[in-house]
Amino acid sequence: MPIVTFESSDGAIKKTVAAPNGGALADLCDDHEAPIPFSCRSASCATCHIEILEGAEALLPPEDEELDVLDAIDAKPPKYRLACCAKLKAGAGTVRVRAQNEY
C-alpha cells in the first residue's frame, strides 16, 4: 500500500498517511488535513504545486491539462506535479512531497 508524506513549504509541518487503494493526492490532503494549499482544484492556478522528493514512480503519469500548467510555471515532471491532479498507483510505494506555496 502506498505511504505518502506531505510536507509544508518550509518543511515544518509533516503528515504521513496510508493510501490502501492508491487514488488522488487531493483526496488524501482533504481526508487528513495535509499541509498542501489548494485553490481551484482544476489544474488552472498552480496553488497546489508540489515537489516530489521521493517516489515519483508510485504516481500515475500526468495528463495534458496538468502538463500545460506545469509548463506555464516552468516546473517539469517527474520532480514537480500538481496535487489536484496527481494520482497514486495501487500497490506498494513510498511518496514524499513538499508544497511549493505557503499553506
N, CA, C and O atoms as CSV, one atom per row, in Angstrom:
chain,resi,resn,atom,element,x,y,z
A,1,MET,N,N,0.844,-1.181,0.000
A,1,MET,CA,C,0.000,0.000,0.000
A,1,MET,C,C,0.885,1.237,0.000
A,1,MET,O,O,1.870,1.282,0.736
A,2,PRO,N,N,0.556,2.253,-0.814
A,2,PRO,CA,C,1.362,3.467,-0.832
A,2,PRO,C,C,1.282,4.224,0.504
A,2,PRO,O,O,0.224,4.318,1.127
A,3,ILE,N,N,2.407,4.744,0.903
A,3,ILE,CA,C,2.509,5.618,2.073
A,3,ILE,C,C,2.963,6.971,1.543
A,3,ILE,O,O,3.934,7.062,0.791
A,4,VAL,N,N,2.249,8.023,1.945
A,4,VAL,CA,C,2.561,9.365,1.440
A,4,VAL,C,C,2.878,10.280,2.607
A,4,VAL,O,O,2.135,10.335,3.587
A,5,THR,N,N,3.991,11.003,2.497
A,5,THR,CA,C,4.319,12.040,3.472
A,5,THR,C,C,4.203,13.383,2.775
A,5,THR,O,O,4.851,13.632,1.759
A,6,PHE,N,N,3.369,14.240,3.338
A,6,PHE,CA,C,3.163,15.600,2.842
A,6,PHE,C,C,3.933,16.546,3.754
A,6,PHE,O,O,3.860,16.423,4.976
A,7,GLU,N,N,4.674,17.493,3.169
A,7,GLU,CA,C,5.405,18.486,3.942
A,7,GLU,C,C,4.982,19.886,3.522
A,7,GLU,O,O,4.733,20.146,2.345
A,8,SER,N,N,4.905,20.782,4.498
A,8,SER,CA,C,4.634,22.182,4.182
A,8,SER,C,C,5.838,22.751,3.435
A,8,SER,O,O,6.897,22.124,3.393
A,9,SER,N,N,5.681,23.923,2.854
A,9,SER,CA,C,6.736,24.519,2.039
A,9,SER,C,C,8.024,24.745,2.832
A,9,SER,O,O,9.112,24.686,2.259
A,10,ASP,N,N,7.922,25.000,4.131
A,10,ASP,CA,C,9.117,25.193,4.953
A,10,ASP,C,C,9.571,23.899,5.634
A,10,ASP,O,O,10.571,23.897,6.352
A,11,GLY,N,N,8.842,22.802,5.413
A,11,GLY,CA,C,9.204,21.509,5.997
A,11,GLY,C,C,8.845,21.360,7.457
A,11,GLY,O,O,9.109,20.317,8.055
A,12,ALA,N,N,8.241,22.395,8.051
A,12,ALA,CA,C,7.937,22.358,9.489
A,12,ALA,C,C,6.756,21.458,9.820
A,12,ALA,O,O,6.720,20.854,10.892
A,13,ILE,N,N,5.793,21.361,8.916
A,13,ILE,CA,C,4.610,20.534,9.150
A,13,ILE,C,C,4.690,19.321,8.239
A,13,ILE,O,O,4.879,19.450,7.029
A,14,LYS,N,N,4.544,18.136,8.834
A,14,LYS,CA,C,4.571,16.894,8.055
A,14,LYS,C,C,3.383,16.037,8.454
A,14,LYS,O,O,2.982,16.002,9.617
A,15,LYS,N,N,2.837,15.358,7.483
A,15,LYS,CA,C,1.706,14.450,7.718
A,15,LYS,C,C,1.957,13.220,6.870
A,15,LYS,O,O,2.118,13.327,5.655
A,16,THR,N,N,1.993,12.035,7.503
A,16,THR,CA,C,2.194,10.776,6.783
A,16,THR,C,C,0.913,9.968,6.855
A,16,THR,O,O,0.350,9.768,7.931
A,17,VAL,N,N,0.458,9.503,5.694
A,17,VAL,CA,C,-0.804,8.759,5.606
A,17,VAL,C,C,-0.647,7.548,4.691
A,17,VAL,O,O,0.191,7.529,3.790
A,18,ALA,N,N,-1.471,6.548,4.948
A,18,ALA,CA,C,-1.527,5.367,4.085
A,18,ALA,C,C,-2.635,5.560,3.060
A,18,ALA,O,O,-3.668,6.166,3.343
A,19,ALA,N,N,-2.398,5.036,1.873
A,19,ALA,CA,C,-3.387,5.106,0.796
A,19,ALA,C,C,-3.605,3.689,0.277
A,19,ALA,O,O,-3.042,3.321,-0.753
A,20,PRO,N,N,-4.415,2.884,0.973
A,20,PRO,CA,C,-4.535,1.471,0.658
A,20,PRO,C,C,-4.919,1.157,-0.785
A,20,PRO,O,O,-4.529,0.116,-1.314
A,21,ASN,N,N,-5.667,2.033,-1.420
A,21,ASN,CA,C,-6.114,1.781,-2.788
A,21,ASN,C,C,-5.521,2.745,-3.799
A,21,ASN,O,O,-6.034,2.874,-4.910
A,22,GLY,N,N,-4.440,3.427,-3.424
A,22,GLY,CA,C,-3.914,4.461,-4.307
A,22,GLY,C,C,-4.866,5.642,-4.286
A,22,GLY,O,O,-5.429,5.954,-3.237
A,23,GLY,N,N,-5.061,6.308,-5.417
A,23,GLY,CA,C,-6.037,7.383,-5.514
A,23,GLY,C,C,-5.424,8.758,-5.631
A,23,GLY,O,O,-4.210,8.908,-5.767
A,24,ALA,N,N,-6.281,9.759,-5.575
A,24,ALA,CA,C,-5.895,11.153,-5.795
A,24,ALA,C,C,-5.227,11.756,-4.566
A,24,ALA,O,O,-5.696,11.579,-3.441
A,25,LEU,N,N,-4.128,12.468,-4.793
A,25,LEU,CA,C,-3.470,13.152,-3.681
A,25,LEU,C,C,-4.391,14.194,-3.060
A,25,LEU,O,O,-4.360,14.393,-1.846
A,26,ALA,N,N,-5.204,14.858,-3.866
A,26,ALA,CA,C,-6.125,15.871,-3.335
A,26,ALA,C,C,-7.075,15.267,-2.304
A,26,ALA,O,O,-7.352,15.890,-1.279
A,27,ASP,N,N,-7.572,14.066,-2.564
A,27,ASP,CA,C,-8.470,13.411,-1.608
A,27,ASP,C,C,-7.741,13.088,-0.309
A,27,ASP,O,O,-8.298,13.265,0.775
A,28,LEU,N,N,-6.512,12.620,-0.409
A,28,LEU,CA,C,-5.728,12.346,0.802
A,28,LEU,C,C,-5.487,13.626,1.588
A,28,LEU,O,O,-5.573,13.629,2.816
A,29,CYS,N,N,-5.186,14.712,0.886
A,29,CYS,CA,C,-4.988,16.001,1.556
A,29,CYS,C,C,-6.240,16.410,2.321
A,29,CYS,O,O,-6.157,16.835,3.473
A,30,ASP,N,N,-7.383,16.284,1.691
A,30,ASP,CA,C,-8.649,16.641,2.334
A,30,ASP,C,C,-8.943,15.747,3.534
A,30,ASP,O,O,-9.302,16.232,4.607
A,31,ASP,N,N,-8.788,14.446,3.343
A,31,ASP,CA,C,-9.144,13.484,4.389
A,31,ASP,C,C,-8.233,13.566,5.608
A,31,ASP,O,O,-8.643,13.214,6.714
A,32,HIS,N,N,-6.986,14.033,5.413
A,32,HIS,CA,C,-6.014,14.004,6.509
A,32,HIS,C,C,-5.432,15.373,6.841
A,32,HIS,O,O,-4.429,15.462,7.550
A,33,GLU,N,N,-6.045,16.433,6.340
A,33,GLU,CA,C,-5.599,17.804,6.612
A,33,GLU,C,C,-4.103,17.968,6.346
A,33,GLU,O,O,-3.371,18.509,7.176
A,34,ALA,N,N,-3.662,17.500,5.196
A,34,ALA,CA,C,-2.257,17.608,4.811
A,34,ALA,C,C,-1.896,19.063,4.513
A,34,ALA,O,O,-2.750,19.826,4.061
A,35,PRO,N,N,-0.656,19.457,4.757
A,35,PRO,CA,C,-0.233,20.859,4.595
A,35,PRO,C,C,0.076,21.256,3.148
A,35,PRO,O,O,1.152,21.776,2.853
A,36,ILE,N,N,-0.869,21.008,2.265
A,36,ILE,CA,C,-0.741,21.391,0.863
A,36,ILE,C,C,-1.863,22.383,0.553
A,36,ILE,O,O,-3.034,22.054,0.742
A,37,PRO,N,N,-1.535,23.592,0.082
A,37,PRO,CA,C,-2.585,24.572,-0.218
A,37,PRO,C,C,-3.307,24.243,-1.531
A,37,PRO,O,O,-2.712,23.717,-2.471
A,38,PHE,N,N,-4.584,24.560,-1.568
A,38,PHE,CA,C,-5.404,24.373,-2.769
A,38,PHE,C,C,-6.203,25.643,-3.019
A,38,PHE,O,O,-6.473,26.414,-2.098
A,39,SER,N,N,-6.575,25.849,-4.268
A,39,SER,CA,C,-7.469,26.937,-4.626
A,39,SER,C,C,-8.487,26.427,-5.631
A,39,SER,O,O,-9.616,26.121,-5.248
A,40,CYS,N,N,-8.126,26.326,-6.896
A,40,CYS,CA,C,-9.099,25.992,-7.938
A,40,CYS,C,C,-9.465,24.509,-7.989
A,40,CYS,O,O,-10.606,24.171,-8.304
A,41,ARG,N,N,-8.524,23.627,-7.687
A,41,ARG,CA,C,-8.696,22.174,-7.752
A,41,ARG,C,C,-9.013,21.669,-9.153
A,41,ARG,O,O,-9.626,20.613,-9.312
A,42,SER,N,N,-8.598,22.419,-10.166
A,42,SER,CA,C,-8.904,22.004,-11.538
A,42,SER,C,C,-7.747,22.288,-12.508
A,42,SER,O,O,-7.978,22.556,-13.687
A,43,ALA,N,N,-6.538,22.230,-12.023
A,43,ALA,CA,C,-5.353,22.417,-12.868
A,43,ALA,C,C,-5.355,23.738,-13.623
A,43,ALA,O,O,-5.094,23.771,-14.826
A,44,SER,N,N,-5.649,24.827,-12.917
A,44,SER,CA,C,-5.566,26.111,-13.594
A,44,SER,C,C,-4.819,27.177,-12.806
A,44,SER,O,O,-4.473,28.211,-13.378
A,45,CYS,N,N,-4.555,26.971,-11.520
A,45,CYS,CA,C,-3.931,28.044,-10.744
A,45,CYS,C,C,-2.535,27.730,-10.211
A,45,CYS,O,O,-1.786,28.657,-9.904
A,46,ALA,N,N,-2.167,26.475,-10.092
A,46,ALA,CA,C,-0.861,26.024,-9.591
A,46,ALA,C,C,-0.638,26.286,-8.107
A,46,ALA,O,O,0.495,26.189,-7.633
A,47,THR,N,N,-1.685,26.614,-7.366
A,47,THR,CA,C,-1.546,26.792,-5.924
A,47,THR,C,C,-1.039,25.513,-5.262
A,47,THR,O,O,-0.260,25.577,-4.311
A,48,CYS,N,N,-1.470,24.366,-5.751
A,48,CYS,CA,C,-1.118,23.075,-5.152
A,48,CYS,C,C,0.139,22.458,-5.765
A,48,CYS,O,O,0.326,21.242,-5.714
A,49,HIS,N,N,0.986,23.287,-6.334
A,49,HIS,CA,C,2.254,22.860,-6.932
A,49,HIS,C,C,3.105,22.181,-5.852
A,49,HIS,O,O,3.344,22.757,-4.791
A,50,ILE,N,N,3.561,20.955,-6.130
A,50,ILE,CA,C,4.367,20.200,-5.171
A,50,ILE,C,C,5.660,19.718,-5.820
A,50,ILE,O,O,5.734,19.515,-7.032
A,51,GLU,N,N,6.669,19.543,-4.984
A,51,GLU,CA,C,7.915,18.916,-5.403
A,51,GLU,C,C,7.877,17.470,-4.927
A,51,GLU,O,O,7.547,17.203,-3.771
A,52,ILE,N,N,8.210,16.545,-5.805
A,52,ILE,CA,C,8.262,15.132,-5.444
A,52,ILE,C,C,9.670,14.864,-4.932
A,52,ILE,O,O,10.623,14.851,-5.711
A,53,LEU,N,N,9.804,14.650,-3.636
A,53,LEU,CA,C,11.103,14.424,-3.015
A,53,LEU,C,C,11.518,12.962,-3.077
A,53,LEU,O,O,12.704,12.636,-3.040
A,54,GLU,N,N,10.518,12.085,-3.171
A,54,GLU,CA,C,10.777,10.642,-3.205
A,54,GLU,C,C,9.559,9.943,-3.780
A,54,GLU,O,O,8.429,10.330,-3.485
A,55,GLY,N,N,9.768,8.923,-4.594
A,55,GLY,CA,C,8.691,8.053,-5.025
A,55,GLY,C,C,7.884,8.477,-6.236
A,55,GLY,O,O,6.722,8.087,-6.352
A,56,ALA,N,N,8.443,9.250,-7.132
A,56,ALA,CA,C,7.708,9.687,-8.325
A,56,ALA,C,C,7.169,8.503,-9.122
A,56,ALA,O,O,6.131,8.614,-9.775
A,57,GLU,N,N,7.860,7.385,-9.072
A,57,GLU,CA,C,7.424,6.197,-9.818
A,57,GLU,C,C,6.124,5.600,-9.273
A,57,GLU,O,O,5.499,4.781,-9.947
A,58,ALA,N,N,5.710,5.992,-8.076
A,58,ALA,CA,C,4.464,5.500,-7.494
A,58,ALA,C,C,3.254,6.321,-7.932
A,58,ALA,O,O,2.126,6.024,-7.538
A,59,LEU,N,N,3.483,7.349,-8.746
A,59,LEU,CA,C,2.398,8.196,-9.253
A,59,LEU,C,C,2.104,7.857,-10.709
A,59,LEU,O,O,3.004,7.508,-11.473
A,60,LEU,N,N,0.837,7.965,-11.080
A,60,LEU,CA,C,0.467,7.822,-12.483
A,60,LEU,C,C,1.039,9.000,-13.272
A,60,LEU,O,O,1.226,10.076,-12.704
A,61,PRO,N,N,1.319,8.828,-14.549
A,61,PRO,CA,C,1.849,9.944,-15.348
A,61,PRO,C,C,0.855,11.109,-15.412
A,61,PRO,O,O,-0.356,10.898,-15.356
A,62,PRO,N,N,1.372,12.338,-15.528
A,62,PRO,CA,C,0.471,13.498,-15.624
A,62,PRO,C,C,-0.297,13.511,-16.936
A,62,PRO,O,O,0.193,13.053,-17.968
A,63,GLU,N,N,-1.514,14.047,-16.871
A,63,GLU,CA,C,-2.328,14.205,-18.077
A,63,GLU,C,C,-2.063,15.581,-18.684
A,63,GLU,O,O,-1.384,16.412,-18.081
A,64,ASP,N,N,-2.601,15.816,-19.872
A,64,ASP,CA,C,-2.296,17.023,-20.641
A,64,ASP,C,C,-2.578,18.321,-19.891
A,64,ASP,O,O,-1.752,19.232,-19.930
A,65,GLU,N,N,-3.720,18.435,-19.207
A,65,GLU,CA,C,-4.029,19.719,-18.554
A,65,GLU,C,C,-3.045,20.014,-17.427
A,65,GLU,O,O,-2.676,21.171,-17.224
A,66,GLU,N,N,-2.612,18.990,-16.691
A,66,GLU,CA,C,-1.599,19.200,-15.657
A,66,GLU,C,C,-0.271,19.609,-16.302
A,66,GLU,O,O,0.400,20.519,-15.817
A,67,LEU,N,N,0.105,18.938,-17.391
A,67,LEU,CA,C,1.347,19.277,-18.089
A,67,LEU,C,C,1.338,20.716,-18.587
A,67,LEU,O,O,2.368,21.389,-18.547
A,68,ASP,N,N,0.194,21.193,-19.054
A,68,ASP,CA,C,0.084,22.572,-19.527
A,68,ASP,C,C,0.373,23.572,-18.412
A,68,ASP,O,O,1.101,24.543,-18.620
A,69,VAL,N,N,-0.198,23.337,-17.228
A,69,VAL,CA,C,0.012,24.249,-16.099
A,69,VAL,C,C,1.461,24.168,-15.623
A,69,VAL,O,O,2.088,25.197,-15.368
A,70,LEU,N,N,1.988,22.970,-15.504
A,70,LEU,CA,C,3.383,22.815,-15.085
A,70,LEU,C,C,4.326,23.511,-16.060
A,70,LEU,O,O,5.301,24.138,-15.645
A,71,ASP,N,N,4.041,23.404,-17.340
A,71,ASP,CA,C,4.857,24.072,-18.347
A,71,ASP,C,C,4.791,25.592,-18.176
A,71,ASP,O,O,5.803,26.278,-18.321
A,72,ALA,N,N,3.622,26.107,-17.872
A,72,ALA,CA,C,3.439,27.557,-17.698
A,72,ALA,C,C,4.238,28.101,-16.517
A,72,ALA,O,O,4.641,29.264,-16.527
A,73,ILE,N,N,4.470,27.274,-15.501
A,73,ILE,CA,C,5.245,27.726,-14.337
A,73,ILE,C,C,6.673,27.183,-14.376
A,73,ILE,O,O,7.407,27.279,-13.392
A,74,ASP,N,N,7.057,26.620,-15.503
A,74,ASP,CA,C,8.399,26.078,-15.727
A,74,ASP,C,C,8.780,25.037,-14.665
A,74,ASP,O,O,9.869,25.076,-14.094
A,75,ALA,N,N,7.864,24.121,-14.425
A,75,ALA,CA,C,8.078,23.018,-13.481
A,75,ALA,C,C,7.880,21.714,-14.242
A,75,ALA,O,O,6.808,21.473,-14.796
A,76,LYS,N,N,8.892,20.888,-14.270
A,76,LYS,CA,C,8.858,19.675,-15.092
A,76,LYS,C,C,8.665,18.422,-14.248
A,76,LYS,O,O,9.353,18.222,-13.248
A,77,PRO,N,N,7.710,17.573,-14.667
A,77,PRO,CA,C,7.609,16.271,-14.024
A,77,PRO,C,C,8.820,15.422,-14.440
A,77,PRO,O,O,9.384,15.688,-15.501
A,78,PRO,N,N,9.229,14.466,-13.703
A,78,PRO,CA,C,8.545,13.908,-12.538
A,78,PRO,C,C,8.855,14.632,-11.232
A,78,PRO,O,O,8.266,14.304,-10.202
A,79,LYS,N,N,9.776,15.619,-11.245
A,79,LYS,CA,C,10.140,16.293,-9.999
A,79,LYS,C,C,9.021,17.178,-9.453
A,79,LYS,O,O,8.903,17.339,-8.239
A,80,TYR,N,N,8.207,17.748,-10.321
A,80,TYR,CA,C,7.124,18.631,-9.885
A,80,TYR,C,C,5.793,18.140,-10.421
A,80,TYR,O,O,5.713,17.621,-11.534
A,81,ARG,N,N,4.757,18.306,-9.628
A,81,ARG,CA,C,3.400,17.916,-10.011
A,81,ARG,C,C,2.414,18.899,-9.387
A,81,ARG,O,O,2.800,19.785,-8.625
A,82,LEU,N,N,1.137,18.729,-9.724
A,82,LEU,CA,C,0.042,19.455,-9.077
A,82,LEU,C,C,-0.709,18.451,-8.221
A,82,LEU,O,O,-1.128,17.405,-8.716
A,83,ALA,N,N,-0.884,18.757,-6.944
A,83,ALA,CA,C,-1.569,17.821,-6.045
A,83,ALA,C,C,-3.025,17.621,-6.438
A,83,ALA,O,O,-3.602,16.577,-6.133
A,84,CYS,N,N,-3.634,18.598,-7.109
A,84,CYS,CA,C,-5.029,18.448,-7.526
A,84,CYS,C,C,-5.191,17.410,-8.622
A,84,CYS,O,O,-6.292,16.900,-8.833
A,85,CYS,N,N,-4.110,17.088,-9.321
A,85,CYS,CA,C,-4.176,16.162,-10.460
A,85,CYS,C,C,-3.472,14.833,-10.207
A,85,CYS,O,O,-3.875,13.807,-10.755
A,86,ALA,N,N,-2.439,14.839,-9.393
A,86,ALA,CA,C,-1.601,13.654,-9.213
A,86,ALA,C,C,-2.383,12.525,-8.541
A,86,ALA,O,O,-3.131,12.736,-7.586
A,87,LYS,N,N,-2.183,11.331,-9.071
A,87,LYS,CA,C,-2.856,10.142,-8.532
A,87,LYS,C,C,-1.831,9.049,-8.278
A,87,LYS,O,O,-0.911,8.829,-9.066
A,88,LEU,N,N,-2.020,8.371,-7.151
A,88,LEU,CA,C,-1.157,7.257,-6.784
A,88,LEU,C,C,-1.567,5.992,-7.501
A,88,LEU,O,O,-2.753,5.750,-7.727
A,89,LYS,N,N,-0.592,5.193,-7.857
A,89,LYS,CA,C,-0.871,3.849,-8.355
A,89,LYS,C,C,-1.246,2.978,-7.154
A,89,LYS,O,O,-0.809,3.243,-6.034
A,90,ALA,N,N,-2.038,1.961,-7.382
A,90,ALA,CA,C,-2.312,0.993,-6.328
A,90,ALA,C,C,-1.059,0.147,-6.141
A,90,ALA,O,O,-0.266,-0.003,-7.071
A,91,GLY,N,N,-0.877,-0.397,-4.964
A,91,GLY,CA,C,0.283,-1.240,-4.700
A,91,GLY,C,C,1.261,-0.545,-3.779
A,91,GLY,O,O,1.030,0.576,-3.325
A,92,ALA,N,N,2.360,-1.233,-3.512
A,92,ALA,CA,C,3.355,-0.727,-2.571
A,92,ALA,C,C,4.074,0.490,-3.126
A,92,ALA,O,O,4.210,0.645,-4.339
A,93,GLY,N,N,4.531,1.350,-2.230
A,93,GLY,CA,C,5.302,2.510,-2.637
A,93,GLY,C,C,5.358,3.536,-1.522
A,93,GLY,O,O,4.509,3.559,-0.632
A,94,THR,N,N,6.363,4.374,-1.586
A,94,THR,CA,C,6.521,5.467,-0.641
A,94,THR,C,C,6.695,6.742,-1.443
A,94,THR,O,O,7.505,6.804,-2.368
A,95,VAL,N,N,5.936,7.748,-1.086
A,95,VAL,CA,C,5.997,9.029,-1.785
A,95,VAL,C,C,6.166,10.115,-0.731
A,95,VAL,O,O,5.506,10.098,0.308
A,96,ARG,N,N,7.066,11.067,-1.016
A,96,ARG,CA,C,7.250,12.211,-0.123
A,96,ARG,C,C,7.180,13.461,-0.984
A,96,ARG,O,O,7.914,13.594,-1.964
A,97,VAL,N,N,6.293,14.375,-0.612
A,97,VAL,CA,C,6.096,15.599,-1.388
A,97,VAL,C,C,6.189,16.828,-0.488
A,97,VAL,O,O,5.893,16.765,0.705
A,98,ARG,N,N,6.608,17.954,-1.085
A,98,ARG,CA,C,6.684,19.217,-0.349
A,98,ARG,C,C,5.934,20.289,-1.126
A,98,ARG,O,O,6.120,20.443,-2.333
A,99,ALA,N,N,5.091,21.021,-0.426
A,99,ALA,CA,C,4.372,22.147,-1.022
A,99,ALA,C,C,5.372,23.187,-1.512
A,99,ALA,O,O,6.412,23.413,-0.892
A,100,GLN,N,N,5.042,23.810,-2.626
A,100,GLN,CA,C,5.887,24.871,-3.173
A,100,GLN,C,C,5.299,26.253,-2.917
A,100,GLN,O,O,5.924,27.267,-3.226
A,101,ASN,N,N,4.102,26.289,-2.356
A,101,ASN,CA,C,3.443,27.545,-1.996
A,101,ASN,C,C,3.109,27.504,-0.513
A,101,ASN,O,O,3.050,26.429,0.084
A,102,GLU,N,N,2.893,28.653,0.074
A,102,GLU,CA,C,2.570,28.756,1.503
A,102,GLU,C,C,1.257,28.075,1.830
A,102,GLU,O,O,0.292,28.185,1.074
A,103,TYR,N,N,1.212,27.381,2.936
A,103,TYR,CA,C,-0.002,26.705,3.403
A,103,TYR,C,C,-0.831,27.655,4.219
A,103,TYR,O,O,-1.897,27.281,4.707
